[in-house]
Amino acid sequence: MAPGTQGQNGRIIRASDGTLIMSRRCLFPLTIGILSVLAFSLWPVHIIEVRLPRQNDRVLMAMRAAENTLVKLAYRHSVELTAVEGWFQVGPGPQMLAIETRMESVGSGLPNTVPDRTTTRNGWLVVDEGRKPVGSIRFFVVPINQTVLTIGDRPVDLTFLETGTLLEVAVERTNIGYWTIRSFLDPALTG
């Protein structure tokens, strides 16, 4: 291509000093592309974080979660040795909603049953929690309780934590651009 002539596609021009200049025909699609990427990067997403409140809210694990993602906190009561499950759901806003509490039996220190909201299902006593907003879920990890946290269909490993570690599970709203950068910089946090 001779200096000062237009390229074959008519979109890039080479100036007489050899520099390349974009024509107006190329500027519009480029601008639309940049604006599309920017708009997409600001798209809101929900994430569930498992944090350590006694360690300046250090994030132990985070993952993207769609609205209606289920969170299950299962443990064995240390005195009664009864299995208990708390079921929660990511709601709009975002917020964590209490769905139901399941237990094998009632006893000292176990969650309360409410007669008009308690049913029996597959051997469990099930208390309907009415999708009540709970903010976050806080609990201590103690080996005797055999605590299992499951987010969606993914169990969260808690076995490496010291006895008495306080955990908090909360849902947050962020944008996909920030989430993508965060996931890239610290893949262990998100996976």
N, C-alpha and C positions, 0 to 999 in steps of 0.2 A: 504494500500500500504506500503510495507516494505521500510525502509530507503535505499536510494541509488538505487531504482528501477524506471523504467519508468512507467508513468501512462498508462491507458488502451488506450487512444487516441494517445499515442506516441508523444505528443506535449509538455507536461509539465513534467519536471523531478524534483523529490524531492531529494535534496542532503542529505548526511548523517547527516548534522546538522539540517535538517528540513526545510530549505529554498526551495522555488520553483524556478526553473530555466526553462526558455523557450527554447525549442529546435529550431534548424534552420528551421524546417518544419513550425513552428508557426511564426517565425520572418518575413518571406516574406509577408504573407497576412496582418500582422499587419502594416508593413511598407507601403504597398500599401494603406491600409485604412487611415493611418495618412496623407499620401501625397494627397489622394483624398479629404479629409476634408479640408486640407490646400488650395488646388487649388480651391475648391468650395468657400471657404470663401473669396477668392480674386476676385471672379467673379464680373465684373462691373455692377452697377445699376444706374439708374437716380432717383433723388429725386427732388421734388418741395418743396421749402421752402418759407414760408411767414415770413418775418423778419421785425423788427422794427429798421430802420436805425438810428433813433435819440436816441435809447437805446442800443448803442454798437452792433447793428445788432443782438439783441436777437431774437432767433427763436420762433415765435409764434406757428407755426404748420409746420410739414413736413410729406410728404407721398411719397411712391414709385410711379414712373410714367414711363410707357413704352413710347418709342418713338411713336409719333403721338397722345399722350394724349392731349385732348383739354382743354383750360383754357378760361373761359368767365368772363369778367369784365363788369357788367351791372350797369347802374346808370341812374338817372333822372337828366337832366340838370337843375340847380337851377334857371335859369332865364327863359328859354323857356319852362320848365317843359316837355321836350321831352325825351323819352326813347332813350338811347344810349347803344350799346353793342360792346365791343371790343373782338374779337375772336383771340386766339393765340394757338400755337401748339408746343409741345416739339419736337425739331428736332435733327438731329445727332450732335454729338460733346460733350456734349449736348448743345443746345442753344434754346432760345425762339424765335419762328417765328411769325410775324404778319400775320394773315390769311385774316381777313376782319373786317371792321367797319360797323355796322348797326345803322341806326337812323330813327326815324319816320318822321323827316322833317329837313330842314336846317334853320339856324338862327345864331344870334350873339353868338359867343363863342362855337359853336358846331364844331365837326371835319369837316375838309374841304372835299368837294366832288371833285373828279377829273372826268371831263366828259367822258374821254375814258376808265375809270375803274369803273364807277358807273352804277349800274343797279337797277331795282326795283324788289323786290321779296316778296310776301305775305304782301304787305303794307309797307315794309321797303325800304329805300334807302340803297343799299349795295355797299360799296367801296372795291374793291379787293386790298388788301395790298401786294400781290405778294410774300407771304412767306418770307418777308424781315426780317433778324435777328434784334432783338431789345435788346438783352442783357437781361434786366430784365424789369418788369413793376412796376412803382412807382405811387402811388396815395394817396390822403388824404381821410380819412373817415370823412364825414360830414352827419349828420342824414337827412337833407333836400334832399340829393341826393339819399337816399335809395340804397346805394351801395350793390351789391351782387357779391361775388366772388365764382365761381364754378370751381372746378378742377375735370376733368372727369365728373362723374355724382354726385359728392359730393359737396354740398354747404358748404362754410366756414363761421362760425359764426363770424360776425364782430360787433354785437350789443353791446357788452360789452366795446368796445373801446371808449376812450374819443374823443370828437369832435376835429378835426384837427390832429389826429394821422396819421403819415406818414407810409405807408406800402410799402414793396417791395416784389415782387414775382419773384423768380429766380429758374432756374433749375441747379442742380449740379450733378456731377458724383462722386460716392463713390464706395465702394465694399460691397458686401452682408454681409461679416463678421462684418464690422463696423456698418452697418445699423441694423443688428440683435441685436448687443450689445446695440446700442443707443435706439432701440425700447424697449428692455427689461428694461433698466435703467430708461427711462422716457416715459411710455406708453401714458401719457396725451399729450405729444408733437406730437406723431404720430397717435393719434386716437381721 
